[in-house]
Amino acid sequence: MKIRLLPAALLAALAFPLALQATVDDALSFAYEAATPYVQQGFTFREDAWGGDLGVGEQKAVTAQLFKGNNYWFCLGTDTDGATVTVHVYDSKGKLVESQNWQKGRFGGALVNPKQTGTYFAIVEVKKSPEERTHWALVYGYR
């Protein structure tokens, strides 16, 4: 009897990471949905993306090398209905550098026009969510 349960338990254990990945992939599709208006404005979005899961009030910093003379949109999305997420961008000295910022439910965005080339930090936060952990994804584009 125990031997018959082993293959089922092994299959379930192997499938769990795939289920987790599917929700991050869903969040990524929402991040690209948030980016759609900027693609139409001529921004090129990179295939690089960040994602994960956060609890309410938790933050995650992601780094990006930005170049003076370009404009950058950071677009954030989550697959969780009823969640509110934000993204803000700071320079290496901790100064808020975005020239525009918006948030609408499961979407958020920040526009950066860097004054100098360097490393910048996008801070992702889950402000509210009906879930204990909320999957999110962040993409960015330039022109």
Buried (B, 14 or more C-beta within 10 A) or exposed (E): EEEEEEEEEEEEEEEEEEEEEEBBBBBBEBBBEBBEEBBEEEBEBEEEBBBBBBEBEEEBEBEBEBEEEBBBBBBBBBBBEEBBBBBBBBBEEEEEBBEEBEBEBBBBBBBBBBEEEBEBBBBBBBEEBEBEBBBBBBBBBBE
